[in-house]
Amino acid sequence: MNLDVVLPHVFKMQNLCRLDLSFNNLVRLDPAIGDLTNLTILWLNDNPLREVPIEISKCHKLKELDLKNTYVISLPREMANLTSMLMLNLDGCPMKETLANTYTSGMASIHEDFRRKEDRKHYKE
């Protein structure tokens, strides 16, 4: 299956709530992921993915994000908007030291770190 053909159609499925793109050799996630506003579960694990687009922060209902065994080293601060997120899996990722420390402290620390970074961004503006 050619994902370049399939994914544009997937991003038009406004009521999609679960998306499993694991093990698909994805190097980049299309910013159109932000159009899936009803998404609650997103599995991107075991892909050579290097970054998560800022537009993921539009998926306000997202509860579970699996990035296990990807090449993600940092996450966008805009993920502070994902207040419903209950599970973030970054196991096996080459995270920056600050993210790794926050990740080992649990979801409450992750939410707090995102919020602090987002607040700092708004303060600078």
N, C-alpha and C positions, 0 to 999 in steps of 0.2 A: 504494500500500500504506500502511495506517495503522499507524505504528510503535507507537502507544499500545495497539493490539490485539496486535501481533506480539511486542513485547519481553517482556511478562510470561511468555509461553510459552518464549521463548529462555532466560530466566534459570532455567528449570527443567531445562534440558538439562545435567545434571551432567557429562557426558563431553565437552562441547564444548571443542575445543582452539583453534579459530581463529574470530574474530568480526570481521567487517568492517561497521562502521556508518558508514563515511565517506560524505560527501556526502548526509546525511539531515536536515539542518537541526536537529540536536540541540542544544538549549540546555542540557539537564541530563542527566546520566547517572544512572540509577536506582541507589541503593545496593545493590540486589540483584545488581549485578555481582560482588560479593564471594562470591556463591553458586557462581560458576563456578570452582571450585577447580582444575580441570584446564586452564584457559585458558592457552595459551602465547603467542598472538598476538592483539593487540587493536588494530584500526585505527579511530581516531576522527577522523581528519584531515578537514579542510575542512568543519567544522561550527561554528556560533556558540557552541560550548561554552565556558563561563567557568571551570569548576572540575572537578576530579577528586575524586570522593567518597573519603573515608578507607577505605571498605570495599574499595577496590581492593587494599589491602594484604593481603587474605585470598587473593588469587590468587598464591600462592607459586611457581607454576610459570611465571609470566609471563616471557617472554624478550624480547618485542618490544611496545613501546607507541608508536603513532604518533599524535601530537597536532598534527601540522603544520597550519598555517593555522587554528588555533582561537584563542579569546580567552583562553586560560589564561595567567595571570600568575604563579601559584605552584603548588606541588605539596605535598600533605600529607606531613609528616615521617614518617608511618607507612609510607611507601613504602620505608623502610629495610628492611622485611621482604621486599622483592622482590629477594632476593640472586641470583636466576637471571637477572635482566634484563640482556640484552646490548645492546639497542638502544632508545634513547629519542629520538624525533624531535620537537623543539620548534621547528623552523624556521618562521618566519613568525608566531610567537607574541609578544605584547607582554609578555614576561617582566619581572619585577622585576630590577633590576640585579644583585643577588646571585645569582639563579638563572641569569641570562644569562652571568655570569662563570664559574660552575661548569659550565654546559652547554658552553661553548667549550673547557673543559679536558678533556672526555671522560668516559666512563662511570665510570672509577675515581674521579674527583673527585665525580661525582654521588652514587655510592654512599657515599663518605666523608662528604659533606655531609649526606645523609639520616641516616646513622648518628650523626653528631655531634649533630644536632638531636633525634633520638630519645633519645640518651643524656642530653642536657640536660633533656628532658622528664621522664625517669625520676628524674633527680637532684633536680629541683624537687619531685617528689612525695614 
